[in-house]
Amino acid sequence: MSEQLYDEAGEVAPAPPPPNGEVVHWGPPKPLRVGPAGVSMTAGAAFALGAAVAVAVLALAHWLGPEREVALPRRRVRP
């Protein structure tokens, strides 16, 4: 066992390639993988966002709409 350690200690690792100015070498991007749970969550989030936007638009339309006066029925005064 000790002879094997001495044999491996004599080996020299190859020199790293010279730097070319690039700090990080990026590999090709991996394909996007979304499972059934991800698709369901995306659809649910899109629905919730659409419902919230619809409610907000209706609230703004009501708030910014023309001023309306509600005609109250007049009470009859007995003479």
C-alpha positions, 0 to 999 in steps of 0.5 A, spaced: 500 500 500 505 504 501 509 503 495 502 505 491 502 512 494 509 513 493 508 511 485 502 516 485 506 522 488 511 522 483 505 524 477 504 531 476 498 534 474 497 537 467 498 545 467 491 549 467 490 552 460 492 559 460 487 565 461 483 568 455 480 574 459 474 570 461 472 570 468 467 564 468 466 560 462 458 558 461 456 552 458 449 551 454 443 553 457 439 547 460 432 546 457 426 548 461 423 543 464 416 544 468 412 538 470 404 538 471 405 541 478 408 547 475 403 548 469 398 548 474 401 553 479 402 557 473 395 557 470 392 558 477 397 564 478 395 567 471 387 566 473 388 570 480 392 575 477 387 576 471 381 576 477 385 581 481 386 586 475 378 585 473 376 587 480 381 593 480 379 596 473 371 595 475 373 599 482 377 604 478 371 605 473 366 606 479 371 611 483 372 615 477 365 614 474 360 620 473 357 622 480 350 619 480 345 622 485 340 617 487 333 619 487 330 618 494 323 617 495 319 623 498 315 622 504 308 625 504 307 630 509 300 630 512 296 636 513 
